[in-house]
Amino acid sequence: MKHLHLNQLLPVLEGKVIHGKGSQVIKNSAKYGEHVITDHSLVFILKKGKTLPLPTKVTSITVVTSTPRLLKNVSSDTTIVYVPNVKKAYYQFISFYRNLFTLPVIGVTGTSGKTTTKEMITKILAEDQKVVSTYLSHNGLRRNLDYLLEIDDTTDSAVFEMGVSGPNQLLYSARYFRPEIGIITTIGTDHIEGFKHQDSYVKEKSKMVQAVGPKGTIILNHDNPYCRRIDLKSFSGKVIYYGMEKTANYYAHSVTFNLEKNGMNFVIVCKEGEYSAFVPGFGKHNVYNAMAAIIACSLVGVSIPEAIERLQTFTHVKSHLQFYKGLNGSQVIDDTWNTNLTSIEAALEVLKETAGGRKTVAIIGEIEELGEYSVSEHQKVGALVVKNKIDRFIAVGRNTIPACQKAFELGMSKANIHHVTSHSALMELLKGIVDEDTSVLLKTSMRKSFKNTVNQLILKGKESD
């Protein structure tokens, strides 16, 4: 965090010093009860309670509160600022702090691929820049605002993943992040329970166009039908489409699985020229992610050839289609980070394309937060299993029954369809069907993790070459 003096913050906080000195130096900001309070911290007391003991092993802290009478352990070097509304003061401080900096900010959203795309952008830029970015997929509103405080005068750029689980959340984040480049990786079906209807979810993701402002740039997946339908008539900024059709501004062709190097080969074409590229990680979805990342980085000063070269050493986030040697010599694909229909489709394609003649087993858990769409979306899972000609389908969880039914309706043998509701039942089944001639995909949400299954199914320390 950039060091500030309390005197310049008092008008922002709408506060008054009632103990201590206004010349206090601020070196860190913390929410009481949520963050570690260090020397020279600006501490916001958002928490309500009968008594609020301050830490005793720190010096020169400044406390922002509307209930100073509740504070305990107030030392002589503690400064207390009274404000009528602490929440308002906190958000005004966040907004003020963000406005201190002018730097390229990239916002990434989408039903799937946003974490990987954000990590790819960070990897490319971090070769010669100081980059602030969201951590893994921790993109909740309460956490996102804290990332802004990592920006200081040495920061060159920022990359923020902007997830949504309910209406108006994207513009809420954008108010503080202020992205000038926005990416929508895909729009599918996810978090519908928080939106009630698919149209509302699509509309929320589309607000990235508003988030970048009239002079910003929006990067859209042309191959995604929902992205193509976004109304851009009133948008005066720059629009860049990417995809695998020649109608896109950046398009990829000659997309192939490179089993030897564990990744995807492709050629990217744009007005600047035609470039051969490779991205670690299997699946066409990784080509889309890579293209979005390359485009975004080209807008902030990294040439396309340089971005392509830097991406060759990209390392995927844990449990994103990681390959392991597993039980009885089987091949195990761990994709247990998160799940939705879009990512299931991508994972099944990877299972099929990398099996190398092995029998394929897809273990798929429930898709959460679907509300009234639960039955229809799980039916689509069963259809995807059949479409990809998977040999054996194991559905986990009571909400996955429609997936089993649909797979059977579409011609999959009943003997090859299994439904289980417990880890023990799943492991008992797997012990009898996996061997060295089997490739197993584990696909589920991080909230209902298959951690125990993964730990028992893979051989420790035996990541596949």
C-alpha positions in Angstrom: 0.0 0.0 0.0 1.2 3.5 -0.8 2.0 5.4 2.4 -0.4 8.2 3.2 -0.8 10.8 6.0 -4.0 10.8 8.0 -4.6 14.5 7.5 -5.2 14.0 3.8 -7.6 11.2 4.5 -9.8 12.9 7.1 -12.0 14.7 4.5 -12.4 11.4 2.6 -13.4 9.6 5.7 -15.6 12.5 6.9 -14.0 11.9 10.2 -12.6 13.8 13.2 -9.6 13.0 15.3 -10.7 12.5 19.0 -7.6 10.9 20.3 -4.0 11.1 19.0 -2.6 13.1 16.1 -3.8 13.8 12.6 -0.2 13.7 11.3 -0.2 9.9 11.7 1.5 8.0 8.8 -0.7 5.2 7.3 1.2 2.2 5.9 -1.5 -0.4 5.8 -5.3 -0.8 5.9 -7.2 -3.5 7.8 -10.8 -4.4 8.7 -11.0 -5.3 12.4 -11.5 -9.0 12.9 -10.7 -9.9 9.3 -7.1 -8.7 8.6 -3.8 -8.8 10.4 -3.3 -5.4 12.0 0.3 -4.2 11.7 2.2 -1.0 12.8 0.8 2.1 11.2 -2.4 0.4 10.1 -5.6 2.3 9.3 -8.2 0.0 11.1 -11.8 0.1 10.2 -14.2 -1.1 13.0 -17.0 -2.5 10.8 -17.6 -5.2 13.4 -20.2 -4.6 16.1 -19.7 -5.9 19.6 -19.9 -5.0 23.3 -16.2 -4.4 23.7 -13.5 -4.2 21.0 -10.0 -4.9 22.3 -7.2 -3.5 20.2 -4.0 -5.4 19.6 -1.3 -4.5 22.1 1.8 -5.5 20.2 1.5 -3.0 17.4 2.3 0.7 17.3 0.9 3.9 15.8 -2.4 2.5 14.6 -5.3 4.7 13.5 -8.8 3.4 14.4 -11.8 4.5 12.4 -15.0 3.9 14.5 -18.4 5.2 15.2 -18.4 3.7 18.7 -15.1 4.8 20.4 -16.5 4.0 23.8 -16.3 0.3 23.0 -12.5 0.3 22.3 -10.2 -1.3 24.8 -6.4 -1.3 25.1 -6.1 2.2 23.6 -2.4 3.1 23.9 -0.9 6.6 23.9 0.3 6.2 20.3 -3.1 5.1 19.0 -5.1 7.6 17.0 -8.9 7.4 17.0 -11.0 8.9 14.2 -14.7 9.2 14.8 -17.0 8.8 11.8 -20.8 8.7 11.7 -20.8 5.7 9.3 -17.8 3.4 9.2 -19.0 1.4 6.2 -19.4 4.6 4.2 -15.9 5.8 5.3 -14.3 2.5 4.3 -15.7 2.5 0.8 -14.9 6.1 0.3 -11.3 5.4 1.3 -11.2 2.5 -1.1 -12.4 4.7 -4.0 -10.0 7.5 -3.0 -7.1 5.1 -2.9 -7.9 3.6 -6.3 -8.1 7.1 -7.8 -4.5 7.8 -6.8 -3.3 5.6 -9.6 -3.4 5.6 -13.4 -2.5 2.2 -14.8 -3.8 -0.4 -17.2 -6.5 -2.6 -15.5 -7.8 -5.7 -17.1 -11.1 -7.3 -15.8 -11.9 -10.9 -16.6 -15.3 -12.5 -16.3 -17.1 -15.5 -17.8 -18.9 -18.7 -16.9 -15.7 -20.7 -17.3 -12.1 -19.9 -18.1 -11.8 -16.7 -16.2 -9.3 -17.9 -13.6 -7.1 -19.5 -16.2 -7.2 -16.5 -18.5 -6.4 -14.2 -15.6 -3.5 -16.3 -14.6 -2.2 -16.4 -18.2 -2.4 -12.6 -18.5 -0.6 -12.3 -15.2 2.1 -14.7 -16.3 2.7 -12.9 -19.6 2.8 -9.4 -18.0 4.9 -10.4 -14.9 7.9 -11.1 -17.1 8.8 -7.4 -17.1 6.1 -5.7 -15.1 4.9 -5.6 -11.5 1.4 -6.9 -11.6 -1.3 -7.0 -9.0 -3.9 -9.7 -9.6 -6.7 -11.6 -7.8 -5.5 -14.8 -6.0 -6.6 -18.0 -7.8 -10.4 -17.8 -8.1 -10.9 -15.9 -4.8 -13.1 -13.2 -6.4 -15.8 -12.5 -3.7 -16.8 -8.9 -3.4 -15.4 -8.6 0.1 -12.0 -9.9 -1.0 -11.8 -8.0 -4.3 -11.7 -4.6 -2.7 -8.7 -5.6 -0.6 -6.7 -6.4 -3.8 -6.8 -2.7 -4.6 -4.6 -1.9 -1.6 -1.8 -4.0 -3.1 -1.4 -1.3 -5.8 1.3 1.2 -5.1 3.5 3.6 -7.1 5.6 0.6 -8.3 2.7 -1.2 -9.9 2.6 -1.4 -13.7 -0.7 -3.1 -14.3 -3.5 -5.0 -12.6 -5.6 -8.0 -13.6 -8.8 -8.7 -11.7 -11.1 -11.7 -12.0 -14.7 -10.4 -11.7 -17.1 -13.2 -10.7 -20.8 -12.8 -10.1 -23.3 -14.9 -8.1 -26.1 -12.4 -8.1 -27.4 -9.2 -9.8 -25.4 -6.0 -10.0 -22.2 -7.5 -8.6 -20.1 -6.9 -11.7 -20.7 -3.2 -11.8 -20.2 -3.0 -8.1 -16.7 -4.5 -8.5 -16.0 -2.3 -11.6 -16.8 0.8 -9.6 -13.6 0.2 -7.6 -11.5 -1.8 -10.0 -12.2 0.6 -13.0 -11.0 -1.8 -15.7 -10.2 -0.2 -19.1 -10.0 -3.6 -20.8 -12.7 -6.2 -20.2 -12.8 -9.9 -21.2 -15.8 -12.2 -21.3 -14.5 -15.7 -21.9 -17.8 -17.5 -22.2 -21.4 -17.1 -21.1 -23.1 -20.4 -20.2 -25.3 -21.5 -17.3 -24.0 -21.0 -13.7 -25.1 -19.4 -10.4 -28.7 -19.4 -11.8 -30.1 -19.8 -8.3 -28.8 -16.3 -7.5 -30.4 -14.9 -10.7 -33.6 -17.0 -11.0 -33.4 -16.9 -14.8 -30.8 -17.5 -17.5 -31.5 -14.1 -19.2 -30.7 -12.3 -16.0 -27.4 -14.1 -15.7 -26.5 -13.3 -19.3 -27.4 -9.7 -18.7 -25.2 -9.5 -15.7 -22.1 -10.9 -17.5 -22.8 -8.5 -20.4 -22.4 -5.6 -18.0 -18.6 -5.9 -18.6 -19.3 -3.6 -21.6 -20.5 -0.9 -19.2 -17.7 -1.6 -16.7 -14.9 -0.6 -19.2 -16.6 2.7 -20.0 -17.1 4.4 -23.3 -13.4 4.6 -24.1 -12.5 1.1 -23.0 -11.9 -2.1 -24.9 -14.1 -5.2 -24.7 -12.7 -8.6 -25.7 -15.4 -11.2 -26.6 -15.5 -14.9 -27.5 -17.0 -14.8 -31.0 -17.8 -18.5 -30.9 -20.0 -18.2 -27.8 -23.6 -17.4 -28.9 -24.4 -15.3 -25.9 -21.3 -13.1 -26.4 -22.3 -12.5 -30.0 -25.8 -11.4 -28.9 -24.4 -8.6 -26.5 -25.9 -5.3 -27.6 -23.0 -3.0 -28.5 -25.0 -0.3 -30.4 -24.4 2.3 -27.7 -20.9 1.3 -26.9 -18.3 3.7 -28.4 -15.2 1.9 -27.3 -13.2 -0.8 -29.1 -14.6 -4.3 -29.6 -12.3 -7.2 -30.3 -13.6 -10.7 -31.1 -11.6 -13.9 -31.0 -12.5 -17.4 -31.9 -12.0 -20.2 -34.5 -14.0 -18.7 -37.3 -12.5 -16.3 -39.8 -15.1 -13.7 -39.0 -13.3 -13.0 -35.7 -10.7 -10.2 -35.4 -8.3 -12.9 -34.0 -8.9 -16.4 -35.1 -7.2 -19.7 -34.5 -6.8 -22.6 -36.9 -4.9 -25.9 -37.1 -5.8 -26.6 -33.4 -4.4 -30.0 -32.4 -3.6 -31.9 -29.2 0.1 -32.2 -28.6 0.3 -35.3 -26.5 4.1 -35.2 -26.4 4.3 -31.8 -24.9 1.0 -32.0 -22.9 -0.7 -29.0 -24.6 -2.3 -27.6 -27.6 -0.8 -26.4 -30.9 -2.6 -23.7 -32.9 -2.1 -20.9 -35.3 -3.4 -17.4 -34.5 -4.3 -15.0 -37.3 -4.9 -11.3 -37.0 -4.2 -8.1 -38.9 -0.6 -8.1 -37.6 0.1 -11.5 -39.2 -0.1 -15.2 -38.6 1.7 -16.9 -35.7 2.3 -20.4 -34.6 1.6 -21.0 -30.9 1.6 -23.6 -28.2 -0.3 -23.5 -24.8 0.3 -26.0 -22.0 -2.8 -27.9 -21.0 -5.2 -29.9 -23.0 -8.4 -28.8 -24.6 -9.7 -26.3 -27.1 -10.9 -24.1 -24.2 -7.2 -23.5 -23.4 -6.7 -22.1 -26.9 -9.6 -19.7 -26.3 -8.1 -18.7 -22.9 -4.7 -18.2 -24.5 -6.1 -16.1 -27.3 -7.9 -13.8 -24.9 -4.8 -13.4 -22.8 -2.5 -12.7 -25.8 -4.9 -10.0 -27.1 -5.2 -8.3 -23.7 -1.5 -8.3 -23.2 -0.9 -6.9 -26.7 -3.0 -3.9 -25.7 -0.7 -3.1 -22.8 2.6 -3.3 -24.6 3.6 -6.9 -25.0 4.0 -8.0 -28.7 2.1 -11.0 -29.9 5.2 -13.1 -30.6 6.5 -12.2 -27.1 3.2 -13.1 -25.4 3.2 -16.4 -27.3 6.7 -17.2 -26.2 6.0 -16.4 -22.5 2.9 -18.5 -22.5 4.8 -21.7 -23.4 6.0 -22.0 -19.7 2.5 -21.3 -18.2 1.6 -23.5 -15.3 -2.1 -24.3 -14.7 -3.9 -23.8 -11.4 -4.1 -27.0 -9.4 -7.0 -29.3 -10.2 -7.5 -27.8 -13.7 -7.2 -31.0 -15.9 -4.1 -32.3 -14.2 -2.9 -35.8 -15.2 -1.7 -38.4 -12.7 -0.8 -42.0 -12.6 -3.5 -43.7 -10.6 -5.0 -46.8 -9.0 -4.1 -50.0 -10.7 -2.0 -48.2 -13.3 -4.8 -46.1 -14.6 -4.6 -42.5 -16.0 -6.4 -40.0 -13.8 -7.4 -36.5 -14.8 -8.1 -34.2 -11.9 -10.5 -31.4 -12.8 -12.1 -30.9 -9.4 -11.7 -27.2 -9.1 -15.2 -26.2 -10.2 -17.9 -27.3 -12.5 -20.6 -26.0 -14.9 -21.9 -27.4 -18.2 -19.3 -25.4 -20.3 -16.3 -26.8 -18.3 -17.8 -30.3 -18.3 -18.0 -30.3 -22.1 -14.3 -29.2 -22.3 -13.2 -31.8 -19.8 -15.0 -34.6 -21.6 -13.3 -33.6 -24.8 -9.9 -33.8 -23.1 -10.8 -37.2 -21.7 -11.7 -38.5 -25.1 -8.7 -37.0 -27.0 -6.1 -38.0 -24.5 -7.2 -41.6 -23.7 -4.8 -43.1 -26.2 -6.9 -46.2 -26.7 -7.7 -46.6 -23.0 -11.3 -47.2 -21.8 -12.8 -43.9 -20.7 -14.5 -43.3 -17.3 -16.2 -40.0 -16.5 -17.0 -39.3 -12.8 -19.1 -36.2 -12.7 -20.6 -34.5 -9.7 -23.6 -32.2 -9.2 -23.7 -28.8 -10.8 -24.7 -26.4 -8.0 -26.8 -23.2 -7.8 -29.0 -24.1 -10.8 -32.4 -23.6 -9.2 -35.2 -24.6 -11.6 -32.7 -25.4 -14.3 -31.2 -28.3 -12.4 -33.0 -31.1 -14.2 -32.5 -29.7 -17.7 -28.8 -28.9 -17.2 -28.0 -32.3 -15.7 -29.8 -33.9 -18.7 -27.4 -32.0 -20.9 -24.5 -33.6 -19.0 -25.8 -37.1 -19.9 -26.1 -36.0 -23.5 -22.5 -34.8 -23.5 -21.3 -38.1 -22.1 -22.9 -39.9 -24.9 -21.8 -37.4 -27.6 -18.2 -37.9 -26.5 -18.6 -41.7 -26.6 -17.4 -42.2 -23.0 -17.3 -45.9 -22.1 -18.5 -45.6 -18.5 -20.4 -42.9 -16.7 -20.4 -42.4 -12.9 -22.7 -39.7 -11.6 -22.2 -38.6 -8.0 -25.0 -36.9 -6.0 -28.8 -37.1 -5.9 -29.2 -34.2 -8.4 -27.3 -36.1 -11.1 -30.1 -38.8 -11.6 -31.4 -36.9 -14.7 -27.9 -37.1 -16.3 -28.0 -40.9 -15.9 -31.5 -41.1 -17.4 -30.6 -39.0 -20.4 -27.5 -41.0 -21.1 -29.6 -44.2 -21.1 -32.3 -42.6 -23.3 -29.6 -41.7 -25.8 -28.4 -45.3 -26.1 -25.7 -45.8 -23.4 -25.8 -49.3 -21.9 -27.4 -49.4 -18.5 -24.5 -51.6 -17.3 -22.1 -48.7 -18.0 -24.1 -46.0 -16.1 -23.7 -45.8 -12.4 -25.2 -43.5 -9.8 -23.6 -43.1 -6.3 -24.1 -40.8 -3.4 -21.1 -41.4 -1.2 -17.3 -41.5 -1.4 -17.1 -45.0 -0.1 -19.6 -46.3 -2.7 -17.6 -44.5 -5.4 -14.3 -46.0 -4.3 -15.7 -49.5 -4.0 -16.9 -49.2 -7.6 -13.7 -47.7 -9.0 -11.5 -50.5 -7.4 -13.3 -53.0 -9.6 -13.3 -51.2 -12.9 -10.0 -49.2 -13.2 -6.8 -50.6 -14.5 -3.8 -49.7 -16.7 -6.1 -49.7 -19.7 -8.4 -47.0 -18.1 -8.4 -43.2 -18.3 -10.5 -41.6 -15.5 -11.9 -38.1 -15.3 -12.9 -36.6 -12.0 -15.1 -33.5 -12.5 -16.9 -31.7 -9.8 -17.2 -28.4 -7.9 -14.6 -27.3 -5.3 -17.5 -26.9 -2.8 -18.3 -30.6 -3.0 -14.7 -31.6 -3.4 -13.6 -35.1 -4.4 -10.4 -34.5 -2.3 -10.6 -37.9 -0.6 -11.3 -39.6 -3.9 -8.4 -37.9 -5.6 -6.1 -38.7 -2.8 -7.0 -42.4 -2.9 -7.2 -42.7 -6.6 -3.9 -41.1 -7.6 -0.4 -42.4 -6.7 1.2 -39.7 -4.5 3.9 -37.8 -6.3 3.1 -39.5 -9.6 2.0 -36.7 -11.8 1.8 -38.1 -15.4 4.4 -37.1 -17.9 
